[in-house]
Every structure is written in structure tokens, then in C-alpha cells.
Amino acid sequence: MFYRLLKYVVLGPLLRLMFRPRIEGMENIPESGRAIVAGNHLSFTDHFVMPAILPRRITFLAKAEYFTGPGLKGRLTAAFFRSVGQIPVDRSGGKASQAAVTAAIEVLERDELLGIYPEGTRSHDGRLYRGRTGVALMALRAQAPVIPCAVLGTFELQPPGRKIPRIGRVTIRFGEPLDFSRFFGMEEQRYVVRSVTDEIMYAIMAMSGQEYVDRYAGEVKAEHAALAQSGTGGRLRRKSS
């Protein structure tokens, strides 16, 4: 009930007014049945814009930090994400990540829509980074099609560090569903899940026009943070200029 209240009464109308979303390929979203919507991730705003425009309810995987933040702000954020049915994802890997995969498969087995950002984190520079293989495991184990999605404009409206987004127009593109039935039953083979993941990321890249980086976004972010902390980044920039 709270989800419908937010979508149709509170957040939905506000988001449509602020971002005037241009939708392309809505016919690729099935009216019923299971499917994974896999998209690029450029801004915190992405969490709200796509669910607001989809006629069907979609459950997203959200990083666990949204559910464990300190203070009043942290409790409010956690309450919001829980109330709209989002699934916390522990990105530390191993059994913690496997629990998120299991929860996501349960959503798909109820013939619902699941949303995921295969990069695992927001892009800090607007480029598209290598996908994590969890999306492939979910698609193969649940035998679900994957609908690639590209959101354009949210990075410019709310880049990293900006708390309140600017007002502007965004575009949301849904591609034709990707059928991986030829790989069903092969999810234990690493090269298969890597191949499926790369095919999904290529489809997203083709629709978004982003530059692709064949590295994990989290690793690149960590390197930049370390350089900034040590001052090396600043010295390198001054030297290059």
C-alpha cells in the first residue's frame, strides 16, 4: 500500500514534473511474468525515476548501506527502502552476496519484475563499467529474460556529491529482452556467466552510448580515493597541466 501511495500520489507525480521522463521501448516490458530489468547506474535518482514510470511494480536490489546508515537519516532511509520492498545487497562477496541472489530469485519465481544495476555501484564519472556476474546467475537460475535499460541525463542532474538533483529531462530506454535459454543449466560454469554478463553490458552500452571500461567501478573508485587521500592525484593533475 505504501508503495502505491508513493508511486501514484507522492513521489511519482513529483518525479514526472521534475524530470519529464522520455520513455522509449516500453513495449519491451512484459505485462506479466518474470523478467530482470538490468540498467546503468549514474545517479541516486535512478532508484526512483524508473519505478515511477513503469506500469508494473519492480523490486530493486539496493546496497546494504542504505539499510544500515547511522542516525535519524539512516533510519529514515532504511525505512523507506524496506517499505517499498527493496532487497539489501551485501557487496562484500561470498555467502553474503549469495543471500541476495537467493532473495532475488524468490522475487522472480513469483513472476515479478526484478531491477538490478550490474555495475554494483554508481558510476563516478559517467562511464559504464564491467558488470558483476550476479545478474547472469539470477537470469539462468530463475530462467528469466533480461531487459537491458539505459537511463540518460541523471548524471548531469545529480552528479556524485550533489544531494538535491537539478530539474531537467531524462530519457529511459528499454531494449528488447535478451533470451539466455541456451545457457540454462550451465550457471556453474564461470565462462558462461561471464559471457552472459558481458552480453548484457554490451546491450546497455549500445543504448546508452557510454564509454565502456572493462574494470569494476568499485575498484576504480577505490583507486581514485586513495590517490586523492595521498595527494598523488593532485600532483599528477598539476604536472599534466
FIMARKE-388183 format. One record per residue (C-alpha): chain; x, y, z; residue in three letters. Coordinates in Angstrom, 3 decimals. Layout:
N
+-------+----------+----------+----------+-------+
| bavex |        u |        v |        w | marvo |
+-------+----------+----------+----------+-------+
|     A |        X |        Y |        Z |   ALA |
...
+-------+----------+----------+----------+-------+
This chain:
241
+-------+----------+----------+----------+-------+
| bavex |        u |        v |        w | marvo |
+-------+----------+----------+----------+-------+
|     A |    0.000 |    0.000 |    0.000 |   MET |
|     A |    2.833 |    2.384 |    0.876 |   PHE |
|     A |    4.461 |    1.580 |   -2.463 |   TYR |
|     A |    1.313 |    2.567 |   -4.359 |   ARG |
|     A |    0.938 |    5.724 |   -2.269 |   LEU |
|     A |    4.469 |    6.826 |   -3.130 |   LEU |
|     A |    4.182 |    5.903 |   -6.787 |   LYS |
|     A |    0.812 |    7.397 |   -7.619 |   TYR |
|     A |    0.319 |   10.164 |   -5.051 |   VAL |
|     A |    3.617 |   11.418 |   -3.620 |   VAL |
|     A |    6.850 |   10.663 |   -5.487 |   LEU |
|     A |    5.516 |    9.622 |   -8.881 |   GLY |
|     A |    3.823 |   12.918 |   -9.825 |   PRO |
|     A |    6.734 |   14.916 |   -8.384 |   LEU |
|     A |    9.332 |   12.977 |  -10.361 |   LEU |
|     A |    7.353 |   13.284 |  -13.586 |   ARG |
|     A |    7.136 |   17.024 |  -13.035 |   LEU |
|     A |   10.847 |   17.429 |  -12.229 |   MET |
|     A |   12.336 |   15.142 |  -14.879 |   PHE |
|     A |    9.676 |   14.959 |  -17.635 |   ARG |
|     A |   10.901 |   11.437 |  -18.484 |   PRO |
|     A |   11.007 |   10.469 |  -22.155 |   ARG |
|     A |   10.288 |    6.738 |  -22.395 |   ILE |
|     A |   11.487 |    4.556 |  -25.256 |   GLU |
|     A |   10.778 |    0.849 |  -25.668 |   GLY |
|     A |    8.080 |    0.453 |  -23.027 |   MET |
|     A |    6.593 |   -2.281 |  -25.234 |   GLU |
|     A |    9.595 |   -4.421 |  -24.246 |   ASN |
|     A |    8.361 |   -4.637 |  -20.651 |   ILE |
|     A |    6.094 |   -7.698 |  -20.385 |   PRO |
|     A |    2.651 |   -7.148 |  -18.899 |   GLU |
|     A |    3.060 |  -10.263 |  -16.772 |   SER |
|     A |    5.633 |  -12.893 |  -15.932 |   GLY |
|     A |    9.153 |  -12.805 |  -14.601 |   ARG |
|     A |   11.895 |  -10.613 |  -16.050 |   ALA |
|     A |   15.041 |   -8.822 |  -14.954 |   ILE |
|     A |   15.498 |   -5.160 |  -15.850 |   VAL |
|     A |   19.258 |   -4.508 |  -15.897 |   ALA |
|     A |   20.372 |   -0.909 |  -16.214 |   GLY |
|     A |   23.236 |    1.508 |  -15.987 |   ASN |
|     A |   23.614 |    3.419 |  -12.731 |   HIS |
|     A |   24.569 |    7.079 |  -12.928 |   LEU |
|     A |   22.820 |    8.730 |  -10.006 |   SER |
|     A |   20.925 |    8.172 |   -6.775 |   PHE |
|     A |   17.920 |    9.495 |   -8.695 |   THR |
|     A |   17.880 |    6.284 |  -10.773 |   ASP |
|     A |   16.350 |    4.425 |   -7.817 |   HIS |
|     A |   13.163 |    6.461 |   -8.133 |   PHE |
|     A |   12.722 |    7.506 |  -11.765 |   VAL |
|     A |   12.413 |    4.082 |  -13.365 |   MET |
|     A |    9.989 |    2.593 |  -10.799 |   PRO |
|     A |    7.856 |    5.728 |  -11.096 |   ALA |
|     A |    7.285 |    5.298 |  -14.836 |   ILE |
|     A |    6.863 |    1.524 |  -15.033 |   LEU |
|     A |    3.247 |    0.332 |  -15.045 |   PRO |
|     A |    4.301 |   -2.805 |  -13.131 |   ARG |
|     A |    5.842 |   -2.928 |   -9.706 |   ARG |
|     A |    9.575 |   -3.584 |   -9.753 |   ILE |
|     A |   11.740 |   -4.747 |   -6.859 |   THR |
|     A |   15.317 |   -3.494 |   -6.885 |   PHE |
|     A |   18.452 |   -4.801 |   -5.297 |   LEU |
|     A |   19.861 |   -1.942 |   -3.193 |   ALA |
|     A |   23.219 |   -1.768 |   -1.440 |   LYS |
|     A |   23.120 |   -2.821 |    2.202 |   ALA |
|     A |   24.482 |    0.555 |    3.324 |   GLU |
|     A |   21.078 |    2.097 |    2.597 |   TYR |
|     A |   19.665 |   -0.097 |    5.367 |   PHE |
|     A |   22.396 |    0.376 |    7.975 |   THR |
|     A |   23.097 |    4.128 |    7.990 |   GLY |
|     A |   23.532 |    5.848 |   11.385 |   PRO |
|     A |   21.282 |    8.434 |   13.000 |   GLY |
|     A |   17.835 |    9.643 |   12.086 |   LEU |
|     A |   18.691 |    9.984 |    8.403 |   LYS |
|     A |   19.900 |    6.382 |    8.297 |   GLY |
|     A |   16.764 |    5.074 |    9.980 |   ARG |
|     A |   14.509 |    7.036 |    7.630 |   LEU |
|     A |   16.412 |    5.831 |    4.570 |   THR |
|     A |   16.244 |    2.219 |    5.740 |   ALA |
|     A |   12.532 |    2.528 |    6.490 |   ALA |
|     A |   11.884 |    3.940 |    3.024 |   PHE |
|     A |   13.745 |    1.210 |    1.160 |   PHE |
|     A |   12.121 |   -1.525 |    3.238 |   ARG |
|     A |    8.651 |   -0.068 |    2.786 |   SER |
|     A |    8.946 |   -0.159 |   -0.999 |   VAL |
|     A |   10.174 |   -3.743 |   -0.925 |   GLY |
|     A |   13.810 |   -3.262 |   -1.883 |   GLN |
|     A |   16.314 |   -6.046 |   -1.185 |   ILE |
|     A |   19.560 |   -5.196 |    0.667 |   PRO |
|     A |   22.724 |   -6.446 |   -1.026 |   VAL |
|     A |   25.910 |   -7.052 |    0.942 |   ASP |
|     A |   28.660 |   -6.317 |   -1.560 |   ARG |
|     A |   31.423 |   -7.976 |    0.458 |   SER |
|     A |   31.039 |  -11.126 |   -1.620 |   GLY |
|     A |   30.869 |  -14.786 |   -0.674 |   GLY |
|     A |   27.873 |  -16.049 |    1.313 |   LYS |
|     A |   26.583 |  -12.520 |    1.912 |   ALA |
|     A |   26.205 |  -11.872 |   -1.813 |   SER |
|     A |   24.731 |  -15.336 |   -2.336 |   GLN |
|     A |   21.915 |  -14.444 |    0.069 |   ALA |
|     A |   20.967 |  -11.512 |   -2.171 |   ALA |
|     A |   20.948 |  -13.787 |   -5.234 |   VAL |
|     A |   18.635 |  -16.191 |   -3.426 |   THR |
|     A |   16.254 |  -13.384 |   -2.411 |   ALA |
|     A |   16.219 |  -12.043 |   -5.954 |   ALA |
|     A |   15.398 |  -15.457 |   -7.397 |   ILE |
|     A |   12.445 |  -15.684 |   -4.996 |   GLU |
|     A |   11.107 |  -12.434 |   -6.484 |   VAL |
|     A |   11.428 |  -13.848 |   -9.996 |   LEU |
|     A |    9.811 |  -17.138 |   -9.014 |   GLU |
|     A |    6.747 |  -15.105 |   -8.029 |   ARG |
|     A |    6.697 |  -13.956 |  -11.680 |   ASP |
|     A |    7.548 |  -10.378 |  -10.728 |   GLU |
|     A |    9.937 |   -7.797 |  -12.159 |   LEU |
|     A |   13.395 |   -7.520 |  -10.632 |   LEU |
|     A |   15.611 |   -4.482 |  -11.134 |   GLY |
|     A |   19.385 |   -4.596 |  -10.861 |   ILE |
|     A |   22.411 |   -2.436 |  -11.633 |   TYR |
|     A |   25.041 |   -4.953 |  -12.787 |   PRO |
|     A |   27.908 |   -2.499 |  -12.200 |   GLU |
|     A |   27.235 |   -2.888 |   -8.477 |   GLY |
|     A |   27.629 |    0.806 |   -7.698 |   THR |
|     A |   27.035 |    4.205 |   -9.242 |   ARG |
|     A |   29.439 |    5.380 |  -11.921 |   SER |
|     A |   31.573 |    8.195 |  -10.527 |   HIS |
|     A |   32.487 |    9.632 |  -13.935 |   ASP |
|     A |   29.592 |    8.813 |  -16.249 |   GLY |
|     A |   31.291 |    5.830 |  -17.906 |   ARG |
|     A |   29.918 |    2.282 |  -17.991 |   LEU |
|     A |   31.898 |   -0.278 |  -16.019 |   TYR |
|     A |   32.266 |   -4.040 |  -16.058 |   ARG |
|     A |   29.217 |   -5.930 |  -14.832 |   GLY |
|     A |   29.135 |   -8.215 |  -11.825 |   ARG |
|     A |   28.045 |  -11.744 |  -12.665 |   THR |
|     A |   25.178 |  -11.882 |  -10.176 |   GLY |
|     A |   22.765 |  -10.736 |  -12.870 |   VAL |
|     A |   23.688 |  -13.754 |  -15.009 |   ALA |
|     A |   23.288 |  -16.178 |  -12.117 |   LEU |
|     A |   19.816 |  -14.807 |  -11.401 |   MET |
|     A |   18.751 |  -14.959 |  -15.033 |   ALA |
|     A |   19.959 |  -18.527 |  -15.526 |   LEU |
|     A |   18.750 |  -19.973 |  -12.232 |   ARG |
|     A |   15.319 |  -18.339 |  -12.472 |   ALA |
|     A |   15.173 |  -18.881 |  -16.257 |   GLN |
|     A |   14.191 |  -15.250 |  -16.747 |   ALA |
|     A |   14.756 |  -12.922 |  -19.718 |   PRO |
|     A |   16.865 |   -9.827 |  -19.180 |   VAL |
|     A |   15.655 |   -6.437 |  -20.406 |   ILE |
|     A |   18.564 |   -4.021 |  -20.849 |   PRO |
|     A |   17.832 |   -0.473 |  -19.752 |   CYS |
|     A |   19.681 |    2.809 |  -20.265 |   ALA |
|     A |   18.889 |    5.909 |  -18.231 |   VAL |
|     A |   20.284 |    9.126 |  -19.701 |   LEU |
|     A |   20.538 |   12.532 |  -18.078 |   GLY |
|     A |   20.530 |   11.685 |  -14.382 |   THR |
|     A |   24.306 |   12.023 |  -14.068 |   PHE |
|     A |   24.132 |   15.632 |  -15.232 |   GLU |
|     A |   21.158 |   16.386 |  -12.975 |   LEU |
|     A |   22.604 |   14.756 |   -9.875 |   GLN |
|     A |   26.323 |   14.010 |  -10.173 |   PRO |
|     A |   28.241 |   12.449 |   -7.276 |   PRO |
|     A |   28.241 |   14.709 |   -4.246 |   GLY |
|     A |   25.100 |   16.627 |   -5.161 |   ARG |
|     A |   22.326 |   15.904 |   -2.655 |   LYS |
|     A |   19.403 |   17.592 |   -4.429 |   ILE |
|     A |   19.012 |   16.946 |   -8.175 |   PRO |
|     A |   18.574 |   19.732 |  -10.665 |   ARG |
|     A |   15.376 |   19.971 |  -12.664 |   ILE |
|     A |   15.744 |   18.652 |  -16.197 |   GLY |
|     A |   14.706 |   15.968 |  -18.634 |   ARG |
|     A |   15.808 |   12.358 |  -18.535 |   VAL |
|     A |   15.441 |    9.572 |  -21.073 |   THR |
|     A |   14.757 |    5.949 |  -20.177 |   ILE |
|     A |   15.283 |    3.296 |  -22.855 |   ARG |
|     A |   14.228 |   -0.324 |  -22.600 |   PHE |
|     A |   15.780 |   -2.750 |  -25.061 |   GLY |
|     A |   14.417 |   -5.970 |  -26.452 |   GLU |
|     A |   14.502 |   -8.856 |  -23.946 |   PRO |
|     A |   17.667 |  -10.943 |  -24.052 |   LEU |
|     A |   16.983 |  -14.684 |  -24.157 |   ASP |
|     A |   19.627 |  -16.833 |  -22.472 |   PHE |
|     A |   17.706 |  -20.113 |  -22.570 |   SER |
|     A |   20.606 |  -21.687 |  -24.481 |   ARG |
|     A |   22.620 |  -21.459 |  -21.247 |   PHE |
|     A |   20.015 |  -22.777 |  -18.789 |   PHE |
|     A |   21.574 |  -25.367 |  -16.508 |   GLY |
|     A |   25.092 |  -24.031 |  -17.120 |   MET |
|     A |   25.220 |  -21.395 |  -14.368 |   GLU |
|     A |   28.031 |  -23.206 |  -12.551 |   GLU |
|     A |   30.394 |  -22.595 |  -15.463 |   GLN |
|     A |   32.299 |  -19.368 |  -14.929 |   ARG |
|     A |   32.877 |  -18.577 |  -18.575 |   TYR |
|     A |   29.137 |  -18.879 |  -19.220 |   VAL |
|     A |   28.075 |  -16.424 |  -16.511 |   VAL |
|     A |   30.835 |  -14.057 |  -17.587 |   ARG |
|     A |   29.712 |  -14.284 |  -21.216 |   SER |
|     A |   26.054 |  -13.664 |  -20.295 |   VAL |
|     A |   27.012 |  -10.686 |  -18.130 |   THR |
|     A |   29.154 |   -9.174 |  -20.880 |   ASP |
|     A |   26.329 |   -9.554 |  -23.393 |   GLU |
|     A |   24.010 |   -7.666 |  -21.040 |   ILE |
|     A |   26.554 |   -4.889 |  -20.521 |   MET |
|     A |   27.143 |   -4.587 |  -24.267 |   TYR |
|     A |   23.405 |   -4.133 |  -24.825 |   ALA |
|     A |   23.300 |   -1.405 |  -22.161 |   ILE |
|     A |   26.331 |    0.299 |  -23.704 |   MET |
|     A |   24.769 |    0.245 |  -27.168 |   ALA |
|     A |   21.668 |    2.009 |  -25.862 |   MET |
|     A |   23.354 |    4.487 |  -23.511 |   SER |
|     A |   26.288 |    5.492 |  -25.718 |   GLY |
|     A |   28.566 |    5.452 |  -22.672 |   GLN |
|     A |   32.271 |    4.770 |  -22.873 |   GLU |
|     A |   32.906 |    1.244 |  -21.597 |   TYR |
|     A |   35.618 |    0.442 |  -19.058 |   VAL |
|     A |   36.493 |   -3.242 |  -18.652 |   ASP |
|     A |   37.119 |   -2.893 |  -14.933 |   ARG |
|     A |   34.880 |   -2.941 |  -11.886 |   TYR |
|     A |   33.645 |    0.504 |  -10.890 |   ALA |
|     A |   34.285 |   -0.160 |   -7.208 |   GLY |
|     A |   37.967 |   -0.866 |   -7.853 |   GLU |
|     A |   38.435 |    2.295 |   -9.888 |   VAL |
|     A |   36.624 |    4.363 |   -7.243 |   LYS |
|     A |   38.881 |    2.968 |   -4.541 |   ALA |
|     A |   41.995 |    3.815 |   -6.548 |   GLU |
|     A |   40.836 |    7.387 |   -7.117 |   HIS |
|     A |   40.008 |    7.782 |   -3.432 |   ALA |
|     A |   43.447 |    6.500 |   -2.432 |   ALA |
|     A |   45.146 |    8.872 |   -4.862 |   LEU |
|     A |   43.133 |   11.809 |   -3.605 |   ALA |
|     A |   43.908 |   10.954 |    0.008 |   GLN |
|     A |   47.630 |   10.667 |   -0.628 |   SER |
|     A |   47.720 |   13.832 |   -2.697 |   GLY |
|     A |   49.159 |   11.960 |   -5.679 |   THR |
|     A |   46.148 |   12.732 |   -7.809 |   GLY |
|     A |   46.519 |   16.439 |   -7.274 |   GLY |
|     A |   50.261 |   16.357 |   -8.076 |   ARG |
|     A |   49.625 |   14.371 |  -11.234 |   LEU |
|     A |   46.968 |   16.815 |  -12.386 |   ARG |
|     A |   49.208 |   19.806 |  -11.748 |   ARG |
|     A |   52.074 |   18.124 |  -13.572 |   LYS |
|     A |   49.932 |   17.256 |  -16.576 |   SER |
|     A |   48.607 |   20.807 |  -16.828 |   SER |
+-------+----------+----------+----------+-------+
